[in-house]
Amino acid sequence: MPGDRQLVDYVHLVALGWSRLVSWPIIASGPIGDDWPAVDRSGSRLLHRLCCLISLAWGEPWQVRLAPQRVSYMPPEVPEPVLIPRVTWPDFEDSAQIGYREEASLPDWLPRAWEKLNNDAFNSTVAPALSLWHEGILLQPEHPSMSMVAYVAAIEQVAGNPGDGILSARRKFWEAVRETSTPEDLLALKKADVYGKRSATSHGSGLYGIELEFGHMLLKPDGPGDPTYDFMFDTLQRMARISRAVLLDRPATGLRGAE
């Protein structure tokens, strides 16, 4: 159920001091069917699953803010912000989101996806990919190269175990991308060599985003063909979108299934 009030978090930024992050938290609850230590662990898994599915549905990096707790110990309510700036900081000019609320419904496919993930065989393949995609969207703003690794790994997970080395792994990755992307996106990702970039980052020889210039506000390219800008605002955005499409719509493993 939606929280009863808006949560305003204050995020410390290297370049700008502080920024507001405004959200309406979701409160999840359920019955206890076992002793508390066991429920705590299983409940955490289910809460993580829900968080990943909501992130996938809305394309936003939702996060678990509070671990499962007994209602008798901690009533279900919106938490307080973790960080609050000192009063000496100047007022924020941008307050457009304060008090603003837009109702949104969960998509029809989400309950079906939940039931699919209750199947052990399906869950063992798709749940790790779902978590990897979720890691990717969390990492994307500040750790974009590692975000790319996570998006590629999510596709590799559902594409299947090739069994005969890196060349087959690469081939199965591209087959999965081809199943759920447009020819334009497929060509753009091949031209950007996303699989090669993934390998270079995971093996320690390449960073392609803002990691080496962290703190700089990358608002426009540094001339034509700026590789960092192109990676951040084209390649990585496509990779996030197509990795999401693979999880949702790939035959046999897609979470969305038939509408």
KERO-880317 format. One record per residue (C-alpha): residue in one letter; chain; z, y, x. Coordinates in nm, 3 decimals. Example, Ala and Ser with C-alpha at 12.3 -4.5 7.8 and 13.67 -1.06 7.14 Angstrom:
BEGIN
rec rest:A&kette:A&up:0.780&north:-0.450&east:1.230
rec rest:S&kette:A&up:0.714&north:-0.106&east:1.367
This chain:
BEGIN
rec rest:M&kette:A&up:0.000&north:0.000&east:0.000
rec rest:P&kette:A&up:-0.055&north:0.359&east:0.122
rec rest:G&kette:A&up:0.237&north:0.542&east:0.277
rec rest:D&kette:A&up:0.415&north:0.803&east:0.071
rec rest:R&kette:A&up:0.345&north:1.089&east:0.312
rec rest:Q&kette:A&up:0.118&north:1.203&east:0.588
rec rest:L&kette:A&up:0.202&north:1.132&east:0.952
rec rest:V&kette:A&up:0.122&north:1.399&east:1.208
rec rest:D&kette:A&up:0.130&north:1.272&east:1.565
rec rest:Y&kette:A&up:0.104&north:1.502&east:1.864
rec rest:V&kette:A&up:-0.114&north:1.371&east:2.144
rec rest:H&kette:A&up:-0.078&north:1.515&east:2.494
rec rest:L&kette:A&up:-0.414&north:1.597&east:2.650
rec rest:V&kette:A&up:-0.484&north:1.668&east:3.014
rec rest:A&kette:A&up:-0.720&north:1.958&east:2.946
rec rest:L&kette:A&up:-0.588&north:2.116&east:2.626
rec rest:G&kette:A&up:-0.215&north:2.053&east:2.625
rec rest:W&kette:A&up:-0.161&north:1.903&east:2.280
rec rest:S&kette:A&up:-0.370&north:1.791&east:1.987
rec rest:R&kette:A&up:-0.282&north:1.673&east:1.638
rec rest:L&kette:A&up:-0.363&north:1.324&east:1.515
rec rest:V&kette:A&up:-0.331&north:1.318&east:1.136
rec rest:S&kette:A&up:-0.320&north:0.996&east:0.934
rec rest:W&kette:A&up:-0.194&north:0.834&east:0.615
rec rest:P&kette:A&up:-0.023&north:0.511&east:0.729
rec rest:I&kette:A&up:-0.055&north:0.184&east:0.539
rec rest:I&kette:A&up:0.258&north:-0.019&east:0.464
rec rest:A&kette:A&up:0.215&north:-0.398&east:0.455
rec rest:S&kette:A&up:0.474&north:-0.632&east:0.308
rec rest:G&kette:A&up:0.510&north:-0.997&east:0.215
rec rest:P&kette:A&up:0.763&north:-1.269&east:0.134
rec rest:I&kette:A&up:0.971&north:-1.455&east:0.393
rec rest:G&kette:A&up:0.908&north:-1.830&east:0.383
rec rest:D&kette:A&up:1.093&north:-1.946&east:0.695
rec rest:D&kette:A&up:1.373&north:-1.848&east:0.934
rec rest:W&kette:A&up:1.337&north:-1.496&east:1.072
rec rest:P&kette:A&up:1.232&north:-1.561&east:1.435
rec rest:A&kette:A&up:0.941&north:-1.776&east:1.314
rec rest:V&kette:A&up:0.847&north:-1.526&east:1.044
rec rest:D&kette:A&up:0.864&north:-1.240&east:1.294
rec rest:R&kette:A&up:0.606&north:-1.403&east:1.520
rec rest:S&kette:A&up:0.371&north:-1.527&east:1.249
rec rest:G&kette:A&up:0.405&north:-1.195&east:1.067
rec rest:S&kette:A&up:0.304&north:-1.009&east:1.380
rec rest:R&kette:A&up:-0.012&north:-1.218&east:1.405
rec rest:L&kette:A&up:-0.103&north:-1.149&east:1.043
rec rest:L&kette:A&up:-0.028&north:-0.778&east:1.082
rec rest:H&kette:A&up:-0.254&north:-0.767&east:1.388
rec rest:R&kette:A&up:-0.528&north:-0.944&east:1.192
rec rest:L&kette:A&up:-0.500&north:-0.694&east:0.910
rec rest:C&kette:A&up:-0.510&north:-0.403&east:1.153
rec rest:C&kette:A&up:-0.824&north:-0.543&east:1.320
rec rest:L&kette:A&up:-1.000&north:-0.598&east:0.986
rec rest:I&kette:A&up:-0.921&north:-0.247&east:0.863
rec rest:S&kette:A&up:-1.048&north:-0.105&east:1.193
rec rest:L&kette:A&up:-1.365&north:-0.311&east:1.158
rec rest:A&kette:A&up:-1.412&north:-0.205&east:0.796
rec rest:W&kette:A&up:-1.377&north:0.168&east:0.855
rec rest:G&kette:A&up:-1.493&north:0.190&east:1.218
rec rest:E&kette:A&up:-1.168&north:0.357&east:1.322
rec rest:P&kette:A&up:-0.901&north:0.255&east:1.578
rec rest:W&kette:A&up:-0.611&north:0.164&east:1.351
rec rest:Q&kette:A&up:-0.295&north:0.049&east:1.530
rec rest:V&kette:A&up:0.027&north:-0.126&east:1.436
rec rest:R&kette:A&up:0.304&north:0.133&east:1.454
rec rest:L&kette:A&up:0.604&north:-0.082&east:1.363
rec rest:A&kette:A&up:0.656&north:-0.454&east:1.413
rec rest:P&kette:A&up:0.758&north:-0.665&east:1.112
rec rest:Q&kette:A&up:1.116&north:-0.603&east:1.001
rec rest:R&kette:A&up:1.337&north:-0.732&east:0.723
rec rest:V&kette:A&up:1.338&north:-0.490&east:0.431
rec rest:S&kette:A&up:1.716&north:-0.518&east:0.425
rec rest:Y&kette:A&up:1.727&north:-0.403&east:0.788
rec rest:M&kette:A&up:1.460&north:-0.133&east:0.783
rec rest:P&kette:A&up:1.317&north:-0.004&east:0.453
rec rest:P&kette:A&up:0.934&north:0.017&east:0.451
rec rest:E&kette:A&up:0.855&north:0.383&east:0.510
rec rest:V&kette:A&up:0.630&north:0.607&east:0.717
rec rest:P&kette:A&up:0.773&north:0.646&east:1.070
rec rest:E&kette:A&up:0.851&north:0.973&east:1.239
rec rest:P&kette:A&up:0.616&north:1.103&east:1.513
rec rest:V&kette:A&up:0.693&north:0.979&east:1.863
rec rest:L&kette:A&up:0.615&north:1.300&east:2.053
rec rest:I&kette:A&up:0.672&north:1.657&east:1.937
rec rest:P&kette:A&up:0.571&north:1.956&east:2.153
rec rest:R&kette:A&up:0.824&north:2.216&east:2.255
rec rest:V&kette:A&up:0.842&north:2.529&east:2.044
rec rest:T&kette:A&up:0.716&north:2.729&east:2.344
rec rest:W&kette:A&up:0.368&north:2.584&east:2.301
rec rest:P&kette:A&up:0.137&north:2.812&east:2.099
rec rest:D&kette:A&up:0.066&north:2.728&east:1.738
rec rest:F&kette:A&up:-0.229&north:2.505&east:1.664
rec rest:E&kette:A&up:-0.522&north:2.688&east:1.509
rec rest:D&kette:A&up:-0.684&north:2.375&east:1.366
rec rest:S&kette:A&up:-0.476&north:2.261&east:1.070
rec rest:A&kette:A&up:-0.761&north:2.157&east:0.838
rec rest:Q&kette:A&up:-0.633&north:1.798&east:0.814
rec rest:I&kette:A&up:-0.275&north:1.891&east:0.728
rec rest:G&kette:A&up:-0.211&north:1.792&east:0.369
rec rest:Y&kette:A&up:-0.566&north:1.663&east:0.324
rec rest:R&kette:A&up:-0.606&north:1.320&east:0.168
rec rest:E&kette:A&up:-0.919&north:1.133&east:0.063
rec rest:E&kette:A&up:-0.879&north:0.809&east:-0.128
rec rest:A&kette:A&up:-1.063&north:0.510&east:0.020
rec rest:S&kette:A&up:-1.090&north:0.152&east:-0.103
rec rest:L&kette:A&up:-1.105&north:-0.154&east:0.117
rec rest:P&kette:A&up:-1.448&north:-0.321&east:0.108
rec rest:D&kette:A&up:-1.501&north:-0.626&east:-0.112
rec rest:W&kette:A&up:-1.571&north:-0.850&east:0.186
rec rest:L&kette:A&up:-1.228&north:-0.800&east:0.347
rec rest:P&kette:A&up:-1.032&north:-1.045&east:0.124
rec rest:R&kette:A&up:-1.305&north:-1.305&east:0.181
rec rest:A&kette:A&up:-1.286&north:-1.246&east:0.556
rec rest:W&kette:A&up:-0.908&north:-1.297&east:0.538
rec rest:E&kette:A&up:-0.959&north:-1.633&east:0.369
rec rest:K&kette:A&up:-1.221&north:-1.735&east:0.626
rec rest:L&kette:A&up:-0.973&north:-1.660&east:0.904
rec rest:N&kette:A&up:-0.721&north:-1.890&east:0.737
rec rest:N&kette:A&up:-0.956&north:-2.176&east:0.829
rec rest:D&kette:A&up:-0.847&north:-2.302&east:1.171
rec rest:A&kette:A&up:-1.197&north:-2.388&east:1.294
rec rest:F&kette:A&up:-1.341&north:-2.050&east:1.194
rec rest:N&kette:A&up:-1.033&north:-1.865&east:1.318
rec rest:S&kette:A&up:-1.040&north:-2.024&east:1.663
rec rest:T&kette:A&up:-1.388&north:-1.879&east:1.724
rec rest:V&kette:A&up:-1.383&north:-1.548&east:1.537
rec rest:A&kette:A&up:-1.023&north:-1.424&east:1.567
rec rest:P&kette:A&up:-1.046&north:-1.377&east:1.949
rec rest:A&kette:A&up:-1.375&north:-1.189&east:1.902
rec rest:L&kette:A&up:-1.215&north:-0.968&east:1.637
rec rest:S&kette:A&up:-0.927&north:-0.885&east:1.870
rec rest:L&kette:A&up:-1.168&north:-0.813&east:2.156
rec rest:W&kette:A&up:-1.366&north:-0.573&east:1.937
rec rest:H&kette:A&up:-1.041&north:-0.403&east:1.838
rec rest:E&kette:A&up:-0.950&north:-0.365&east:2.207
rec rest:G&kette:A&up:-1.290&north:-0.207&east:2.261
rec rest:I&kette:A&up:-1.245&north:0.062&east:1.996
rec rest:L&kette:A&up:-0.894&north:0.140&east:2.125
rec rest:L&kette:A&up:-1.017&north:0.172&east:2.484
rec rest:Q&kette:A&up:-1.334&north:0.367&east:2.407
rec rest:P&kette:A&up:-1.209&north:0.730&east:2.434
rec rest:E&kette:A&up:-1.036&north:0.703&east:2.773
rec rest:H&kette:A&up:-1.150&north:0.374&east:2.928
rec rest:P&kette:A&up:-1.514&north:0.351&east:2.821
rec rest:S&kette:A&up:-1.636&north:0.103&east:3.083
rec rest:M&kette:A&up:-1.363&north:-0.145&east:2.994
rec rest:S&kette:A&up:-1.447&north:-0.078&east:2.629
rec rest:M&kette:A&up:-1.802&north:-0.194&east:2.705
rec rest:V&kette:A&up:-1.663&north:-0.514&east:2.860
rec rest:A&kette:A&up:-1.461&north:-0.580&east:2.543
rec rest:Y&kette:A&up:-1.758&north:-0.521&east:2.310
rec rest:V&kette:A&up:-1.979&north:-0.756&east:2.512
rec rest:A&kette:A&up:-1.702&north:-1.018&east:2.529
rec rest:A&kette:A&up:-1.661&north:-1.005&east:2.150
rec rest:I&kette:A&up:-2.029&north:-1.093&east:2.109
rec rest:E&kette:A&up:-2.011&north:-1.364&east:2.375
rec rest:Q&kette:A&up:-1.715&north:-1.522&east:2.197
rec rest:V&kette:A&up:-1.899&north:-1.569&east:1.867
rec rest:A&kette:A&up:-2.231&north:-1.651&east:2.038
rec rest:G&kette:A&up:-2.084&north:-1.981&east:2.155
rec rest:N&kette:A&up:-2.003&north:-2.156&east:2.480
rec rest:P&kette:A&up:-2.329&north:-2.184&east:2.677
rec rest:G&kette:A&up:-2.198&north:-2.460&east:2.899
rec rest:D&kette:A&up:-2.444&north:-2.407&east:3.183
rec rest:G&kette:A&up:-2.367&north:-2.086&east:3.361
rec rest:I&kette:A&up:-2.414&north:-1.711&east:3.356
rec rest:L&kette:A&up:-2.787&north:-1.714&east:3.274
rec rest:S&kette:A&up:-2.726&north:-1.904&east:2.951
rec rest:A&kette:A&up:-2.432&north:-1.677&east:2.866
rec rest:R&kette:A&up:-2.660&north:-1.376&east:2.905
rec rest:R&kette:A&up:-2.930&north:-1.540&east:2.693
rec rest:K&kette:A&up:-2.688&north:-1.625&east:2.410
rec rest:F&kette:A&up:-2.553&north:-1.270&east:2.418
rec rest:W&kette:A&up:-2.901&north:-1.127&east:2.368
rec rest:E&kette:A&up:-2.981&north:-1.380&east:2.096
rec rest:A&kette:A&up:-2.673&north:-1.271&east:1.901
rec rest:V&kette:A&up:-2.764&north:-0.904&east:1.945
rec rest:R&kette:A&up:-3.120&north:-0.971&east:1.831
rec rest:E&kette:A&up:-2.992&north:-1.136&east:1.510
rec rest:T&kette:A&up:-2.806&north:-0.826&east:1.394
rec rest:S&kette:A&up:-2.972&north:-0.520&east:1.548
rec rest:T&kette:A&up:-3.288&north:-0.318&east:1.494
rec rest:P&kette:A&up:-3.575&north:-0.346&east:1.745
rec rest:E&kette:A&up:-3.496&north:0.011&east:1.852
rec rest:D&kette:A&up:-3.132&north:-0.070&east:1.929
rec rest:L&kette:A&up:-3.224&north:-0.394&east:2.104
rec rest:L&kette:A&up:-3.472&north:-0.213&east:2.327
rec rest:A&kette:A&up:-3.223&north:0.067&east:2.402
rec rest:L&kette:A&up:-2.948&north:-0.178&east:2.505
rec rest:K&kette:A&up:-3.188&north:-0.375&east:2.724
rec rest:K&kette:A&up:-3.312&north:-0.057&east:2.888
rec rest:A&kette:A&up:-2.950&north:0.049&east:2.950
rec rest:D&kette:A&up:-2.877&north:-0.298&east:3.098
rec rest:V&kette:A&up:-2.551&north:-0.331&east:2.905
rec rest:Y&kette:A&up:-2.495&north:-0.689&east:3.018
rec rest:G&kette:A&up:-2.543&north:-0.588&east:3.381
rec rest:K&kette:A&up:-2.302&north:-0.296&east:3.337
rec rest:R&kette:A&up:-2.050&north:-0.531&east:3.177
rec rest:S&kette:A&up:-2.076&north:-0.766&east:3.474
rec rest:A&kette:A&up:-2.051&north:-0.485&east:3.729
rec rest:T&kette:A&up:-1.735&north:-0.347&east:3.566
rec rest:S&kette:A&up:-1.564&north:-0.683&east:3.517
rec rest:H&kette:A&up:-1.637&north:-0.781&east:3.879
rec rest:G&kette:A&up:-1.517&north:-0.451&east:4.019
rec rest:S&kette:A&up:-1.834&north:-0.270&east:4.122
rec rest:G&kette:A&up:-1.912&north:-0.024&east:3.847
rec rest:L&kette:A&up:-1.765&north:0.245&east:3.621
rec rest:Y&kette:A&up:-2.007&north:0.429&east:3.396
rec rest:G&kette:A&up:-1.803&north:0.663&east:3.175
rec rest:I&kette:A&up:-1.559&north:0.946&east:3.233
rec rest:E&kette:A&up:-1.312&north:0.739&east:3.438
rec rest:L&kette:A&up:-1.393&north:0.916&east:3.767
rec rest:E&kette:A&up:-1.379&north:1.263&east:3.610
rec rest:F&kette:A&up:-1.100&north:1.209&east:3.360
rec rest:G&kette:A&up:-0.972&north:1.534&east:3.212
rec rest:H&kette:A&up:-1.313&north:1.696&east:3.196
rec rest:M&kette:A&up:-1.434&north:1.782&east:2.846
rec rest:L&kette:A&up:-1.774&north:1.616&east:2.839
rec rest:L&kette:A&up:-1.937&north:1.833&east:2.573
rec rest:K&kette:A&up:-2.294&north:1.843&east:2.704
rec rest:P&kette:A&up:-2.504&north:1.670&east:2.970
rec rest:D&kette:A&up:-2.511&north:1.800&east:3.326
rec rest:G&kette:A&up:-2.886&north:1.849&east:3.313
rec rest:P&kette:A&up:-3.147&north:1.599&east:3.188
rec rest:G&kette:A&up:-3.071&north:1.232&east:3.242
rec rest:D&kette:A&up:-2.695&north:1.272&east:3.297
rec rest:P&kette:A&up:-2.594&north:0.903&east:3.330
rec rest:T&kette:A&up:-2.230&north:0.960&east:3.230
rec rest:Y&kette:A&up:-2.326&north:1.155&east:2.919
rec rest:D&kette:A&up:-2.593&north:0.900&east:2.824
rec rest:F&kette:A&up:-2.345&north:0.614&east:2.863
rec rest:M&kette:A&up:-2.071&north:0.784&east:2.662
rec rest:F&kette:A&up:-2.278&north:0.921&east:2.376
rec rest:D&kette:A&up:-2.564&north:0.674&east:2.349
rec rest:T&kette:A&up:-2.517&north:0.337&east:2.516
rec rest:L&kette:A&up:-2.148&north:0.286&east:2.435
rec rest:Q&kette:A&up:-2.190&north:0.413&east:2.077
rec rest:R&kette:A&up:-2.475&north:0.166&east:2.018
rec rest:M&kette:A&up:-2.277&north:-0.115&east:2.177
rec rest:A&kette:A&up:-1.977&north:-0.048&east:1.952
rec rest:R&kette:A&up:-2.197&north:-0.041&east:1.641
rec rest:I&kette:A&up:-2.392&north:-0.356&east:1.726
rec rest:S&kette:A&up:-2.084&north:-0.551&east:1.835
rec rest:R&kette:A&up:-1.936&north:-0.463&east:1.495
rec rest:A&kette:A&up:-2.254&north:-0.577&east:1.321
rec rest:V&kette:A&up:-2.244&north:-0.911&east:1.505
rec rest:L&kette:A&up:-1.887&north:-0.971&east:1.386
rec rest:L&kette:A&up:-1.973&north:-0.877&east:1.029
rec rest:D&kette:A&up:-2.318&north:-1.022&east:0.971
rec rest:R&kette:A&up:-2.413&north:-1.285&east:1.227
rec rest:P&kette:A&up:-2.509&north:-1.610&east:1.045
rec rest:A&kette:A&up:-2.235&north:-1.877&east:1.041
rec rest:T&kette:A&up:-1.971&north:-1.657&east:1.207
rec rest:G&kette:A&up:-2.005&north:-1.329&east:1.015
rec rest:L&kette:A&up:-1.688&north:-1.199&east:0.850
rec rest:R&kette:A&up:-1.873&north:-1.017&east:0.575
rec rest:G&kette:A&up:-2.068&north:-1.314&east:0.446
rec rest:A&kette:A&up:-2.256&north:-1.285&east:0.118
rec rest:E&kette:A&up:-2.170&north:-0.975&east:-0.080
